[in-house]
Amino acid sequence: MNNNDHRAKRKTSPGVSSAASSPDSESSHSFRSKYSQLPPEPVLRSLLDTYFRSCQNQPYVYFREATFYRKLEQKEYPDYLLLAMIALSARFSDESFFDSQQLEAVNFYGRSAWNEIFDKAFADDNHLLDIHMVQATNLLAVVDFTAGRHRLGWVKIGLAVRFGQSLQLNAEPRPDLSLEEQDERRLTFWSVYLLDRLASCGVYRPSTIADSDCSTLLPSDNPEANQAMPGLRLLEEMHTIHEAGSMDPFAHTILMASALGRVERQALQQQGSTDRYPPWDSRSDFAAIYSLLLSFEGYSRVTDASVSDAIHAQYLDSYGMIDQQKAGHFIFAMMLYHMNQCILHHPYLFRKRLQSIEAPPPLSFVSEILRRSFWYAEQLISTVRSIQELGMTISSFYGYPMVVGGVICKLFSYHDDSTTSNMAKQLYHHTTEFLDSGRSLWGHYPKMSIALDQFHPDPLAARELVTASRSTELCNDPSLQPIENLLDYGWLSDPARFGSLSTNIANPGHHHVCSDASASSDESSILNAKDIEGPSLSEARIIPTTYQDPLGDRDCDLLKEFNLNNDIRRYEDLDMNLENHLELPPIQDPWDNFFVDDNQDPLAYSMLTR
């Protein structure tokens, strides 16, 4: 494609053709023609400025701003990368160009970028991968996750990882590359690594990138200082290295993301149950992880001052305003530190870990675990709330740590001690308040808020979890079973939990739940669900809409029941016997539409579009 022609290619699919014949076809065509290509140059510049102001270092970073704009002037960036960037930044924009339809624009920009990436990566065996394809795919994975398309987000994360490994981004750059190129490779790889770690928060979601495969150095604010930066070994050798306190906050964020991988395996994915030593033994994995977290705290000093004091002391610009880019990774590293501690000491996960241990635990150790759990939950919630109170950018990921802290506080709200109980109730209220306030920016926040709001543990079972005892048995009360789902980032973001919000499966797109005019179809449904009991969501009031996304997700129309206590079910009413689908029409490749149109199951998609 000619870089001077800022027009992204658009691939027509059966889903689009079907929608084009609907009563809303004129409106749909208008949306496609307006938002399926790069906007006019002044609007594009404004959106890119918004990207660096609101998305850079939140927490991902792929370019240095000055270098990016210089290369932009030289027409070095493909359209799909620019489309992916504005797909992420459009939600923060107040440009009149959007006519208050930013969320719809996000969907179309993202799909247009993905169509072009798909064409280049899969339709032409001779096309060479480049770093921009890694960057754009990773950006689009974030767009998918925040829109509730977490399965497509996982696909794109996996592709970004494989693209990056094909380019050997996980290894140190060749010395013949310029310092700028070396720096961009490191920034891009660590952003892919970071998203892989964050998206792996869940019981059945192991991360893709192994730390042992990461030999490139940690990133730095100063590209020329990269050669002096350590690698991930720093996390294990923190007690012998003294330069951590003066390191780039991005490096701190990566170190805590690495620690998160270990915490996920130990606590969430219960690999700690195979440890030969109990958690109170200094030789155990639990003790090793806690030790490295404390070493990080000591050398990074991320907890030496309150968020507000640290920001005002270190991250104000010459006008006395908060420098969002410079402060972004400092805040994120602090948040990850407290979240790691919360998951590691989570009352439910800890008691589940004790089930595999025959010896009774020391009572003082259990008491200390519970004390740390509540204290770190308080610190985590206070950290994220401070970001909001300071008027800083709210990252798409911040909803998850607030749910983690909220679940702990919900359990402690049933504590015997009235002071602890009242404080826990107040902190829990802060978490739901935060999630509700972020609903206008991130479509998955209201889904998280609903899930947390509908968590009602049995008081006696919750009190048992937060009361120190020598018992190694985990209460089997069914009201506690949703906890594992509430700690699963993908599950929290999945709109399929809410069942069908449409009354017409055969024509899923003419009606939506009464919605905020600024929200997309899927997100609008969730915004209104707070006032509806979960099992009766399908009975919500239905009204026609003036705009229907022709490429909207079809998952919600196939899943009927929402039950917080159950895992996600996928198309149980569909016959998935391959022999019954041998006569599928040969006019289309269902896998092609799977990648292009955000559908979850190619066979299901083919059945719906026949």
Secondary structure, 3 states (H helix, E strand, C coil): CCCCCCCCCCCCCHHHHHHHCCCCHHHHHHHHHHHCCCCCHHHHHHHHHHHHHHCCCCCCCCCCHHHHHHHHHCCCCCHHHHHHHHHHHHHHCCCHHHCCCHHHHHHHHHHHHHHHHHHHHHCCCCCCCCHHHHHHHHHHHHHHHHCCCHHHHHHHHHHHHHHHHHCCCCCCCCCCCCHHHHHHHHHHHHHHHHHHHHHCCCCCCCCCCCHHHCCCCCCCCCHHHHHHCCCCHHHHCHHHCCCHHHCCHHHHHHHHHHHHHHHHHHHHCCHHHHCCCCCCCCCCHHHHHHHHHHHHHHHHCCCCCCHHHHHHHHCECCCCCECHHHHHHHHHHHHHHHHHHHHHCCHHHHHHHHCCCCCCCCHHHHHHHHHHHHHHHHHHHHHHHHHHHCCCCCCCCCHHHHHHHHHHHHHHCCCCCHHHHHHHHHHHHHHHHHHHHCCCCCCCHHHHHHHHHCCCCCHHHHHHHCCCCCCCCCCCCHHHCHHHHHCCHHHHCCHHHHCCCCCCCCCCCCEEECCCCCCCHHHHHHHCHHHCCHHHHHHCCEEECCCCCCCCCCHHHHCCCCCCCCCCCCCCCCCCCHHHHCCCCCCCCHHHHHHHCCCCCHHHHHHHCC
